[in-house]
């Protein structure tokens, strides 16, 4: 089972699912950014109300967790809206007793993927794999504690931004996410039993 983190992880996850002849689903998780600096991750919000905050990082900015309440509420609403859009009312695919591969395009701090892995672990997979295109070296220790296996295509000495390691790195449109998920559902239904 491949679980892709939307939106950037879905094109990568779709390729992994195609290569493995495995079903594809989304695992919706959103970064909780710093006030005024949304790209500076302080944690993540996931489906079903899952939340992970890096409290030392929050305090280092002179903030309290309560100061993030408006950002958390907005991200929580966006997570639930995306779940509705991407799944079209279908429940998430069960990963209980199966190998689950959580895929994203890359990680800088690792907060979003770590939250996604904790959320996936709650689904009781037999084996949990984290797979990313590129990762910052300093982020791997936390991920290794969350996943049984961590697979990284590129592990540069220095990572400023995930996009710098891709030839093409445009924002992935909602319509593209939905198209890839629909194609994966159709392809998986057509596969002969293994």
C-alpha positions as CSV (number, residue, x, y, z in Angstrom):
1,X,0.0,0.0,0.0
2,X,1.4,3.4,-0.9
3,X,0.2,6.5,1.0
4,X,1.2,9.7,-0.6
5,X,1.2,13.1,1.2
6,X,-0.6,15.6,-0.9
7,X,0.1,17.5,-2.9
8,X,3.7,17.1,-3.9
9,X,4.0,13.5,-2.7
10,X,1.1,12.3,-4.9
11,X,3.0,12.4,-8.3
12,X,6.0,10.6,-6.6
13,X,3.6,8.2,-4.8
14,X,1.8,7.4,-8.0
15,X,5.0,6.3,-9.7
16,X,6.0,4.2,-6.6
17,X,2.5,2.6,-6.7
18,X,2.7,1.9,-10.4
19,X,6.2,0.3,-10.1
20,X,5.1,-1.9,-7.2
21,X,1.6,-2.6,-8.6
22,X,0.2,-1.5,-5.3
23,X,-2.9,0.5,-4.4
24,X,-2.5,4.3,-3.8
25,X,-4.2,6.4,-1.2
26,X,-3.5,9.8,0.3
27,X,-2.4,10.5,3.9
28,X,-3.4,14.1,4.4
29,X,-1.1,16.1,6.6
30,X,-0.4,19.8,6.6
31,X,2.5,21.8,7.9
32,X,1.9,24.2,10.8
33,X,4.0,27.2,9.8
34,X,5.3,30.0,12.0
35,X,3.2,33.1,12.2
36,X,4.2,35.3,9.3
37,X,6.6,32.6,7.9
38,X,4.4,29.7,6.8
39,X,7.2,27.8,5.2
40,X,9.1,27.6,8.6
41,X,7.6,24.4,10.0
42,X,6.7,24.1,13.6
43,X,4.7,20.9,13.3
44,X,1.9,19.3,11.4
45,X,-1.8,18.5,11.5
46,X,-3.1,15.2,10.1
47,X,-6.4,13.5,9.3
48,X,-8.6,12.7,12.2
49,X,-7.3,15.5,14.4
50,X,-3.7,14.1,14.7
51,X,-1.3,16.9,15.6
52,X,2.5,17.1,16.2
53,X,4.2,20.3,17.3
54,X,7.9,20.8,17.8
55,X,7.6,22.6,21.2
56,X,11.3,23.5,21.5
57,X,11.2,25.1,18.1
58,X,8.0,27.0,19.1
59,X,9.6,28.3,22.3
60,X,12.8,29.2,20.4
61,X,10.7,31.7,18.4
62,X,9.4,33.2,21.7
63,X,5.9,31.7,21.1
64,X,3.6,29.6,23.2
65,X,1.7,26.7,21.7
66,X,-1.5,28.7,22.3
67,X,-0.2,31.4,20.0
68,X,-0.5,28.9,17.1
69,X,-4.2,28.3,17.7
70,X,-5.5,30.3,14.6
71,X,-2.9,28.6,12.4
72,X,-3.8,25.2,13.7
73,X,-7.5,25.8,13.2
74,X,-7.0,26.9,9.6
75,X,-4.7,23.9,8.8
76,X,-7.1,21.5,10.5
77,X,-10.0,22.8,8.4
78,X,-7.8,22.5,5.2
79,X,-6.9,18.9,6.1
80,X,-10.6,17.9,6.4
81,X,-11.5,19.7,3.2
82,X,-8.7,17.9,1.3
83,X,-9.8,14.6,2.7
84,X,-13.3,15.2,1.3
85,X,-11.9,16.3,-2.1
86,X,-9.3,13.6,-2.6
87,X,-11.4,10.6,-1.4
88,X,-14.8,11.7,-2.8
89,X,-16.5,10.2,0.3
90,X,-14.6,6.9,0.2
91,X,-13.0,5.7,3.5
92,X,-9.2,5.5,3.6
93,X,-7.8,2.2,2.5
94,X,-7.0,-0.1,5.3
95,X,-3.3,-0.7,6.0
96,X,-3.7,-3.1,8.9
97,X,-1.4,-6.0,8.6
98,X,0.1,-4.8,5.3
99,X,3.3,-3.1,4.3
100,X,2.6,0.7,4.0
101,X,4.9,3.1,2.2
102,X,4.4,6.7,3.1
103,X,5.7,8.9,0.2
104,X,6.6,12.6,0.0
105,X,8.6,14.6,-2.6
106,X,11.2,15.5,0.0
107,X,11.8,16.6,3.6
108,X,13.6,19.6,5.1
109,X,12.7,19.5,8.8
110,X,10.8,16.3,8.6
111,X,7.9,17.4,10.8
112,X,5.2,16.7,8.3
113,X,6.5,13.3,7.4
114,X,7.0,12.4,11.0
115,X,3.4,13.3,11.8
116,X,2.3,11.3,8.7
117,X,4.3,8.2,9.9
118,X,2.7,8.4,13.4
119,X,-0.7,8.6,11.8
120,X,0.1,5.6,9.5
121,X,1.5,3.6,12.5
122,X,-1.9,4.0,14.2
123,X,-3.4,2.0,11.3
124,X,-1.3,-1.0,12.5
125,X,0.6,-1.8,9.3
126,X,2.9,-4.9,9.4
127,X,5.8,-2.8,8.1
128,X,6.0,1.0,7.8
129,X,8.4,2.5,5.2
130,X,9.1,6.2,4.6
131,X,10.2,7.0,1.1
132,X,11.2,10.5,-0.2
133,X,12.9,11.9,-3.2
134,X,15.3,14.1,-1.2
135,X,16.0,14.7,2.5
136,X,18.1,16.9,4.8
137,X,20.5,14.7,6.6
138,X,19.5,16.1,10.0
139,X,15.9,15.0,9.5
140,X,16.6,11.3,9.2
141,X,17.2,10.5,12.8
142,X,13.6,11.4,13.8
143,X,12.2,9.5,10.8
144,X,14.2,6.4,11.5
145,X,12.6,6.3,14.9
146,X,9.1,6.5,13.3
147,X,9.5,4.1,10.3
148,X,10.8,0.5,10.0
149,X,12.7,1.5,6.9
150,X,13.6,4.9,5.4
151,X,14.3,5.2,1.7
152,X,15.8,8.4,0.3
153,X,16.7,8.9,-3.4
154,X,19.0,11.8,-2.7
155,X,20.7,12.8,0.5
156,X,22.7,16.0,-0.2
157,X,25.2,17.4,2.2
158,X,23.2,20.6,2.2
159,X,19.6,21.1,1.5
160,X,18.2,24.6,1.2
161,X,14.9,23.7,-0.5
162,X,13.4,20.4,-1.7
163,X,12.7,21.9,-5.1
164,X,16.3,22.6,-5.9
165,X,16.8,18.8,-6.4
166,X,14.1,18.3,-9.0
167,X,14.4,19.2,-12.7
168,X,10.8,20.3,-12.6
169,X,9.2,21.4,-9.4
170,X,6.0,23.3,-10.0
171,X,3.1,23.3,-7.5
172,X,0.9,20.3,-8.0
173,X,-2.6,21.3,-8.9
174,X,-5.7,19.8,-7.1
175,X,-6.9,18.6,-10.4
176,X,-3.7,16.7,-11.0
177,X,-3.9,15.1,-7.5
178,X,-7.4,13.9,-8.2
179,X,-6.5,12.6,-11.7
180,X,-3.5,10.6,-10.4
181,X,-5.6,9.1,-7.6
182,X,-8.5,8.2,-9.9
183,X,-6.0,6.6,-12.4
184,X,-4.4,4.6,-9.6
185,X,-7.8,3.4,-8.4
186,X,-8.7,2.2,-11.9
187,X,-5.3,0.6,-12.5
188,X,-5.4,-1.3,-9.2
189,X,-8.9,-2.6,-9.9
190,X,-7.6,-3.9,-13.3
191,X,-4.5,-5.8,-11.9
192,X,-4.8,-9.5,-11.9
193,X,-4.4,-11.1,-8.4
194,X,-0.8,-11.8,-7.5
